[in-house]
Amino acid sequence: MPSPVQTGYRTFWDTPILQAAERAMNHAAARQRLLANNLANVNTPGYLRYDLPFPAALAGARNRAIELAQRHGIPFVGEDTKMMLPSSGYTPILMPTAMRTDGNTVDPEYELAALAENELRYAMLVRIAGGQIRGLLDAITGGRTP
């Protein structure tokens, strides 16, 4: 049986799918906090809304993956990187939206819609991770319930 070093994974549970799901869930959790903070400041004069858009994080992860592959001389197929997900280093982005007369840029309807979308994304990621774990457990138990 290969050691964790030979397989490239730290543990049996440390698979690429679970790693990607974990990073994406961390992103969704950080975005949820930012969106909730935006809503909490809806009546704060001069408050500027922030967001962590998923496509921007995805593009950043793709660029980092390409750079890493080139640095280490690893053959790299660009289309495969579409499945890459962001790392844990997130930078909130100031979202210049229509300003109100008090200088606040928070639109409550938009924030609520973004919160709902983010919640659905998180729930989907939990299902993906759960399915992966169930598959690993089935492999261990031979499909029998423990």
C-alpha positions in Angstrom: 0.0 0.0 0.0 1.5 3.4 -1.0 2.3 5.8 1.8 0.7 9.3 1.9 3.9 10.7 0.5 3.8 8.4 -2.5 0.2 9.2 -3.4 0.7 12.9 -2.9 -2.1 13.1 -0.3 -1.6 13.6 3.4 -4.4 11.2 4.4 -6.9 8.9 2.9 -9.6 11.6 3.2 -7.4 14.2 1.5 -8.6 13.8 -2.1 -8.6 16.5 -4.8 -12.4 16.7 -4.7 -12.5 17.2 -0.9 -9.7 19.7 -1.1 -11.5 21.7 -3.8 -14.9 21.5 -1.9 -13.2 22.7 1.3 -11.6 25.7 -0.4 -14.9 26.6 -2.2 -16.8 26.2 1.1 -14.3 28.5 2.9 -14.8 31.0 0.1 -18.6 30.8 0.4 -18.4 31.2 4.2 -16.2 34.3 3.9 -18.5 35.7 1.2 -21.5 35.1 3.5 -19.9 37.1 6.3 -19.2 40.0 3.9 -22.7 40.0 2.5 -24.2 39.9 6.0 -21.9 42.8 7.0 -23.1 44.7 4.0 -26.7 44.2 5.1 -25.9 45.2 8.6 -24.6 48.5 7.3 -27.4 49.2 5.0 -28.3 52.4 6.9 -24.7 53.5 7.7 -23.9 56.8 5.8 -20.9 56.5 3.5 -20.6 52.7 3.9 -19.2 51.0 0.7 -20.3 47.4 0.0 -17.7 44.7 -0.4 -18.0 41.3 -2.1 -15.9 38.1 -2.8 -17.2 37.2 -6.3 -16.7 33.5 -7.1 -15.6 33.9 -10.8 -12.8 36.2 -9.7 -11.6 33.8 -7.2 -11.8 30.9 -9.7 -9.8 32.9 -12.3 -7.2 33.7 -9.6 -6.8 30.0 -8.7 -6.5 29.1 -12.3 -3.7 31.6 -12.9 -1.9 30.4 -9.8 -2.2 26.8 -10.9 -0.7 27.6 -14.4 2.1 29.6 -12.8 2.9 26.7 -10.4 2.9 24.1 -13.2 5.2 26.2 -15.3 7.6 26.8 -12.5 7.9 23.1 -11.8 8.0 22.0 -15.4 4.8 20.1 -15.2 2.9 19.6 -18.5 -0.3 21.5 -18.2 -3.6 21.4 -20.2 -5.4 24.7 -19.8 -8.9 23.3 -20.1 -8.3 21.1 -17.0 -7.9 24.1 -14.8 -11.6 25.0 -15.1 -12.2 22.8 -12.2 -9.6 24.5 -10.0 -11.0 26.4 -7.0 -9.7 29.3 -4.9 -7.3 29.0 -2.1 -7.9 30.5 1.4 -6.3 33.9 0.7 -9.3 36.0 -0.2 -9.3 39.8 -0.7 -12.6 41.6 -0.4 -13.4 43.6 -3.5 -15.0 47.1 -3.3 -18.0 46.9 -5.5 -18.7 50.4 -7.0 -22.5 50.4 -7.3 -25.0 53.2 -7.5 -24.5 55.5 -4.6 -27.4 56.9 -2.5 -27.4 60.5 -1.5 -25.8 59.5 1.9 -22.9 57.8 0.1 -23.9 54.3 1.0 -23.6 51.7 -1.9 -25.6 48.8 -0.3 -28.7 47.7 -2.2 -30.7 45.5 0.3 -32.5 43.6 -2.5 -29.2 42.7 -4.2 -27.6 41.6 -0.9 -30.5 39.3 -0.1 -30.4 37.8 -3.6 -26.6 37.3 -3.3 -27.0 35.7 0.2 -29.6 33.3 -1.2 -27.3 32.4 -4.2 -24.3 31.9 -1.9 -26.3 29.7 0.5 -27.3 27.5 -2.4 -23.7 27.3 -3.6 -22.6 26.3 -0.1 -25.4 23.6 0.2 -24.3 22.2 -3.2 -20.7 22.0 -2.0 -21.7 20.2 1.2 -23.6 17.6 -0.9 -20.6 17.1 -3.1 -18.3 16.7 -0.1 -20.8 14.4 1.6 -21.1 12.2 -1.6 -17.3 11.9 -1.8 -17.1 10.9 1.9 -20.0 8.4 1.4 -18.1 6.9 -1.6 -14.9 6.5 0.5 -16.9 4.9 3.3 -18.5 2.5 0.8 -15.1 1.6 -0.5 -13.9 0.9 3.1 -16.9 -1.1 4.1 -17.6 -2.8 0.8 -21.0 -1.1 0.6 -22.2 -2.6 3.9 -23.6 -0.4 6.6 -21.3 -0.3 9.6 
